[in-house]
Amino acid sequence: MSWQPFPLFQSHLDLAHDYWKRLLRIGDTVIDATCGNGHDTLALANLCVNDSCGTLYAIDKQSNAIASTRQLLQSHLTPGHLHRIHLIQGCHSRFPDTLTPQSVKLIVYNLGYLPGGNKTITTETATTLASVQHALSLLMPGGCLSITLYPGHAEGEVEQQQLIPLLRQLDATKWNCCHHQWINRRAGSPSLLLVQAPMPMTVR
Ligand SMILES: C[S@@+](CC[C@H](N)C(=O)[O-])C[C@H]1O[C@@H](n2cnc3c(N)ncnc32)[C@H](O)[C@@H]1O
C-alpha cells in the first residue's frame, strides 16, 4: 500500500492530542481544567473512561461552557461513560478535594477565551499560575500537564511570559518541560507547553 501525504500537524492542538493518545489508558484519572465547548473533554473521555473505570473532571468557570460541554458529551457518549465524568463550574485554582497528590495522569489547559463566547472572559494569569502550581503536585509519576497558550491577546501574552519562567525552574534532572512553538507563523501564534513529572526511575 502506498503512502499518501497527510497533514501530520497543522495546529498546536494536533500535537497536544497526539501526546494525550500516547500517554493515556482507559482507567486513568484526568482533568480538563478549561473545558470550554467540550471538544477536548470529549477527546479525553474517549481515551480514559469506559463504563467501569477511569475518571475525568471537566472544569470551567462559565455556566454556558459547562452547558455546551454537557450537551456535546451527551450526544457522543453512553450513559455509562457519562457517569465517569464530573462537570464542575468553578475556577480551576481549586481542584476537587477528593484528588490526592500524585494521583492524576494528565491535566489539560487550553487557555484563553471560550470560542463563540464572550472574548473578554479569558483565563487570567494569577489564577492560571495558582492552578498550574497546584496541578504539578497532583501529577502521578510520569503524568503530564498539557497547556496551550495564546500569546496573540494581551492576557495570553502575560500568561506565557509568567508560566514559562515558573516551569523553567523545575529540576531538569527530574522534570521534562518542553515548549512547542511555530517558527514560520505570525508572532503570537498559539503554542504548546508540555510538562512530564518525574518517573519512579529515570527512563530515557
Ligand atoms: C480556549 S477555551 C477552552 C476550549 C475547550 N478546551 C474546548 O475544547 O472547547 C478557555 C476556557 O477557559 C475558561 N476559563 C477561564 N478562566 C477560567 C478559570 N479560572 N477556571 C476555569 N475555567 C476558566 C473559559 O471560560 C473558557 O471556556
PDBQT file of the ligand as one rigid body, heavy atoms in Angstrom, charges set to zero:
ROOT
HETATM    1  C1  LIG A 301      -9.994  28.279  24.960  1.00  0.00    +0.000 C 
HETATM    2  S1  LIG A 301     -11.386  27.943  25.967  1.00  0.00    +0.000 S 
HETATM    3  C2  LIG A 301     -11.292  26.193  26.172  1.00  0.00    +0.000 C 
HETATM    4  C3  LIG A 301     -11.688  25.415  24.946  1.00  0.00    +0.000 C 
HETATM    5  C4  LIG A 301     -12.022  23.967  25.253  1.00  0.00    +0.000 C 
HETATM    6  N1  LIG A 301     -10.890  23.218  25.732  1.00  0.00    +0.000 N 
HETATM    7  C5  LIG A 301     -12.673  23.263  24.088  1.00  0.00    +0.000 C 
HETATM    8  O1  LIG A 301     -12.206  22.175  23.660  1.00  0.00    +0.000 OA
HETATM    9  O2  LIG A 301     -13.688  23.781  23.607  1.00  0.00    +0.000 OA
HETATM   10  C6  LIG A 301     -10.895  28.517  27.553  1.00  0.00    +0.000 C 
HETATM   11  C7  LIG A 301     -11.921  28.303  28.639  1.00  0.00    +0.000 C 
HETATM   12  O3  LIG A 301     -11.321  28.602  29.897  1.00  0.00    +0.000 OA
HETATM   13  C8  LIG A 301     -12.348  29.015  30.765  1.00  0.00    +0.000 C 
HETATM   14  N2  LIG A 301     -11.768  29.665  31.940  1.00  0.00    +0.000 N 
HETATM   15  C9  LIG A 301     -11.235  30.901  32.037  1.00  0.00    +0.000 A 
HETATM   16  N3  LIG A 301     -10.767  31.121  33.282  1.00  0.00    +0.000 NA
HETATM   17  C10 LIG A 301     -11.023  30.003  33.991  1.00  0.00    +0.000 A 
HETATM   18  C11 LIG A 301     -10.789  29.627  35.348  1.00  0.00    +0.000 A 
HETATM   19  N4  LIG A 301     -10.179  30.455  36.200  1.00  0.00    +0.000 N 
HETATM   20  N5  LIG A 301     -11.174  28.413  35.757  1.00  0.00    +0.000 NA
HETATM   21  C12 LIG A 301     -11.790  27.550  34.885  1.00  0.00    +0.000 A 
HETATM   22  N6  LIG A 301     -12.048  27.860  33.582  1.00  0.00    +0.000 NA
HETATM   23  C13 LIG A 301     -11.664  29.062  33.146  1.00  0.00    +0.000 A 
HETATM   24  C14 LIG A 301     -13.169  29.946  29.888  1.00  0.00    +0.000 C 
HETATM   25  O4  LIG A 301     -14.463  30.118  30.431  1.00  0.00    +0.000 OA
HETATM   26  C15 LIG A 301     -13.143  29.198  28.545  1.00  0.00    +0.000 C 
HETATM   27  O5  LIG A 301     -14.304  28.430  28.382  1.00  0.00    +0.000 OA
ENDROOT
TORSDOF 0
